[in-house]
Amino acid sequence: MKDHAEAQTQTEWQANLQKIGAAEGFYEALGKEHTALYVERGDTLIVTFENLDHVYERAEDRMPWGYDFVTSRGWSMLGMMAHNWSWYRDTDVHDFFDRLRDEGFFDRFQNVIFYGASMGAYASAVFSSAAPGATVICISPQATLDREVASWETRYRKAWRRNFHDRYGYAPDMVASAQAVHVFYDPRAPLDAMHAALFHGDNVQKYRCRFMGHRIASLWLQIGVLKPVIEGCVAGTLTPHEFYTLLRRRRENPRYQKEMLATLEKMRRPKMLARYCRAVLARRGGPNFRKALRAAEARIAKYQNK
């Protein structure tokens, strides 16, 4: 019964996307693992690539990630959806972007932006090469999962068997024709920082998102900076100064504070930890921070009595 219900839901979902595509653009199933929904609005096109985390967060309607945000601004949208941890390494997807490029689909727009996070960021980088002059927004991207190039990448084992050698393969090479490439990453997350280091060129601007971990976009959403960051990239007005000013909002976010607490505890810096705990507790309650403060003060007293 459960499998039948899931199949029925999948069928209903596909029928809904087909209806939207027929009315407002197009819908295509690209093999068994990917789908594409195009909704035509204005002369700015946002090409989004879902990370599967987005799917689980939006299971109630299963529209492409960012659909409401993009279309409400009068932008056109090409939403790419993956139904597996595929990294979009599929000849059907490759052929799809080849066709769009050859048919001049991207030439119809004044402004083309490729956006994605993690797996989606990898895809946004590589497929941007189908639209030279595009803007690319990559949050915690991977450069490649090719075992010969990135043998140090120990995550994403499900994708290791995929072919990263053929078309649209190595992300840092594929963004060479982009007008601007915005790479957001946490330099304290070693694997993400190693991928980010492989992106280089005059068109690449990197933004360090310290203590935010891998899932940067979800934290941005919590603190209310995701939309202004994307809008700044689309308009071409985002500067590092503006970005880091926006990030100041993270200081009041419980998830960020928890990440900072864990980091400071690992650093074994009791005075620094105590100062941070006091700063947080001056703004709100927090049993974990009270406990950490007591432990830090005890260590400080122990050192002073030696």
C-alpha positions, -999 to +999 in steps of 0.1 A: +000+000+000+028+024+008+046+019-025+013+024-043+006+056-024+041+069-032+037+061-069+004+079-070+019+109-053+048+109-078+023+107-107+003+136-093+034+156-088+046+150-124+011+159-137+011+192-118+046+201-132+035+192-167+004+214-164+025+243-152+051+238-180+024+236-207+008+268-195+039+289-187+070+274-204+079+237-206+084+206-185+108+178-194+117+145-178+154+139-184+158+102-181+149+086-148+168+108-124+162+144-134+134+168-145+134+204-157+106+230-154+108+263-173+086+292-163+087+322-185+085+357-170+110+385-176+143+389-194+163+377-164+167+339-162+176+321-130+187+285-135+185+267-102+199+232-094+183+214-065+204+198-038+183+169-024+182+187+010+159+212-007+136+184-018+131+172+017+125+207+030+098+213+004+082+179+002+047+194+005+046+209-030+079+197-047+083+228-068+118+237-078+138+253-051+133+291-050+103+290-073+082+315-053+112+338-047+122+339-084+089+342-101+076+368-076+103+391-088+093+388-124+123+366-133+121+336-156+132+303-141+146+271-153+144+247-123+165+216-125+155+188-101+175+157-092+158+126-078+191+110-067+225+120-054+236+122-090+256+155-092+237+158-125+262+135-141+237+121-167+240+122-205+203+132-207+211+164-187+242+170-207+223+167-240+196+190-226+220+218-220+238+212-253+204+216-270+195+248-251+229+262-260+226+252-297+191+265-300+200+299-286+177+295-256+200+315-233+205+343-259+169+353-254+177+367-219+194+399-210+207+384-177+214+347-170+222+334-135+231+299-125+225+291-088+231+261-065+243+249-032+266+218-027+257+193-054+236+220-070+265+245-068+287+220-087+260+217-114+255+255-116+292+259-122+296+233-149+264+240-169+271+277-168+295+270-197+264+265-219+257+302-215+289+323-218+287+356-199+263+343-172+266+350-135+273+319-113+263+317-076+280+287-059+274+280-022+297+253-008+305+239-042+325+209-052+351+213-080+348+176-089+343+142-073+368+126-097+388+103-075+420+110-094+417+147-088+399+149-054+409+117-037+409+137-004+371+141-007+357+115+017+320+125+015+295+116-012+305+080-017+272+074-036+285+096-064+320+082-067+311+058-095+298+087-116+318+099-146+333+133-140+356+131-170+332+138-199+312+169-209+306+195-182+331+178-159+356+200-140+338+230-124+368+254-122+374+251-160+337+253-168+332+288-152+360+304-173+335+319-197+312+333-170+310+370-164+311+367-126+314+337-103+305+341-066+319+313-044+306+312-008+323+287+016+334+282+051+372+283+053+371+264+086+354+234+068+386+217+054+370+198+025+348+227+014+379+250+016+399+226-006+372+226-033+370+264-031+407+268-035+405+251-069+383+279-083+404+308-096+404+335-122+397+372-126+360+365-127+359+346-094+350+364-062+352+343-030+334+350+002+344+334+035+315+323+057+333+314+089+317+290+114+288+283+091+297+248+081+285+232+048+248+241+049+254+278+045+222+286+025+199+272+052+216+294+078+213+324+055+176+317+052+172+316+090+190+350+095+173+366+065+202+373+042+197+347+014+174+369-006+195+401-005+226+381-013+210+366-044+195+399-054+229+416-051+245+389-073+217+392-099+220+430-100+258+428-100+260+451-070+271+427-042+305+437-028+325+419-001+319+448+023+281+446+018+282+409+022+301+408+054+279+436+068+249+414+061+266+384+078+266+404+111+230+392+116+244+357+123+256+367+157+220+365+171+212+331+155+210+301+178+224+277+153+254+299+146+259+304+184+258+267+189+284+262+161+306+288+177+303+272+211+314+238+197+343+253+179+356+272+209+353+241+231+375+222+206+400+250+206+405+246+244+406+284+249+387+288+283+390+326+285+377+331+250+350+305+256+339+323+288+337+357+271+316+342+243+292+324+267+288+356+287+280+376+256+253+351+245+238+348+280+236+386+282+211+384+253+192+352+260+190+321+282+208+290+273+216+260+296+243+247+273+261+281+275+257+283+313+272+248+316+301+257+292+307+289+311+310+271+345+334+246+330+355+274+314+356+293+346+367+262+365+395+256+341+406+293+343+406+291+381+426+259+380+453+275+358+455+306+380+460+285+411+490+266+397 
